[in-house]
Amino acid sequence: MADPAGKPKVAFYWCASCGGCEEAVVDLAEDILKVVDAVDIAFWPVALDFKRADVEALEDGALAACFINGAIRTSEQEEMAHLLRRKSGVLVAFGSCAHLGGIPGLANLFDREAILDRVYRTAPTVDNDDGTRPQVRAETPEGRLTLPEFSDTVRTLDQTVEVDYYLPGCPPPVGLIVDAVTAILEGRLPPRGSVLAPDVALCSECPRKTTKPERLLLKELRRPHEVLMDPETCLLAQGLLCLGPATRGGCGAPCVSANMPCTGCLGPTSRVRDYGAKALSALASVVDSNDEAEIAAVMAQVADPVGTFYRYSLPASLLRRRARRHAPAGGGVSS
């Protein structure tokens, strides 16, 4: 697990995500020099010239730790997840997409055919009268060309391989990254399966927590562009949909400090099974009405319920994806 100089080997890999997690590593600034000095980076293809063959050449378990960011969407990502799992002593789901499915996980509201049809046929900017799509295999005069297969469902990393730890966030906060790397190097990690972040709600560290009413009740919800926000008062108390009460802390509340509501990227605490259900329950508990029509009117002000409450966590939720329906042999519709 270490090179001849005694440094532990670590790896970073990028699956279905935006690249923000890779930027978060760079955001370590001068602290990245401490990491580089303490470890041997054996695989980080987005930053250095590594190939898959370099990983395959390693002995199983040779990597002290591997940080995989991104959800699993293609056959190549699944293959790399299995390969890196085999080569790693500790595998960390790095960021919201690997942890919960992330923004890419919202694609589970559609099936593969609908997505490909939109991208290669019906999008306004597409000029493709023949309806040509990329093929997994194509024979050319130069030989056979292959592409990764695009799967029907976005999966979290732990729905694909066994994960040892989770480092949440979109992207993970720099402080949590430093703490996680330090804990791995010093061998003082918590029990396997732990989320490497405080197990408390974001409200506990919010700079506006003292302005949150003891009994918070709302008659309406407003979006950030609809109101001139008070920079010191609890955003939820101002009628803005802040998901801090349902979200794990550890980020230092930078969004709230910048006058923007929490969107829930660090996911739930350990006491919550389904983040979206918890967020919806938290909102429902502060609606100031017992009238069904009034409650419905307030909830209708949430412009995109799935995109709001399951923005980062649809693949990891009890819902997981939109049901697929087909006509069975005997007629009728089933999912």
Steps between C-alpha positions, in 0.01 A plus 500: 500500500806727501778584256867420573532838671228399743227726366148353477358489149173683430281542194230735376247418230213688333177328391164668418539848646581858407865510603443721803636232734829503309505878539442455874825306525681785326323741738709352780745771386828473694360205695519292183879519533471330838289226342745453213786485748322239712371266225591354165224589250483180298197590283334834426426510126330841502819664628791274408584262217377168636338217306269217597790262443686670786222399739475149358874455560463568872465213744156460655478723807806702394313830535466621856197704395303589190264795471234446232273789413197480276205267461512184290336539157711314244656157469848654513424674829373174645810313383730763651308497828549123529867525401575777749305321773722196451817706510405714804520442870259788562246617243339840557185623325618854439228762461123503458490312169693197628331522840134548400483521119525878479369720221564228237261281699206719395532325163319212673182697431542377141607178334798453269293513181340830597838653578665382178202611297518846651875537460530363146161580343258747660717762673458841329866520395521150350537457123477123458234403246627142487462456875859377533609400848835388642535122496670283759684324214569611145705332228723734300779443246743571782344237725231471765419813697333477841333741740385444859140384528256759635292333771133560566540597866741726685642324808691613806848361553385269779228357275788380282785405735559486874587845637696554820434869565301793364627855463188708422447832329472660157795523512630375835614793715878544513506459877329162481742386229801592713350328805421185298846472344663563836285235669588245230873572525496488879284187514230654718195450284154441650312172441462399136193638335530834679440836336809712562311809614323612819180308567292808577269722297644802322287732716733421792787685330300758305611859575131602507381233744430746781242677280298186430170526692436232761168437327544560129181523293464604136206613291691511173827402336707738295789442260828695535430726203162600642619663821770736625655274761605612845867393523478412870158339553424128464415443134222257582346760730499735198290249308790365291526126455823427686568128552741549788270326752512179293866517395819374664736769624875525454527746214499815712183626327671694217182519290297646784785741577479611135126565543387186315288221653654160565413252222602189693822382335648337812198270521328366809624419848527137605150507650333563163424225247371716216629856466218625277233369735676663795527834317134487399399412856705790637325740263155361572556548873536878464200569275269715708166346409274205561293571193564254219460759223733749672763231558477394136542862390817540708649173376416596141748785542780241487567528127672163457433262792719213379780731394474680834470215748695235307746730322800300621352174620246342264702179424562446874139564598214260556365619164830446316355566153181559309312173453538331162171379362439242230212294372529138618407207279154476653419868440480787742790710634759411761814664630 
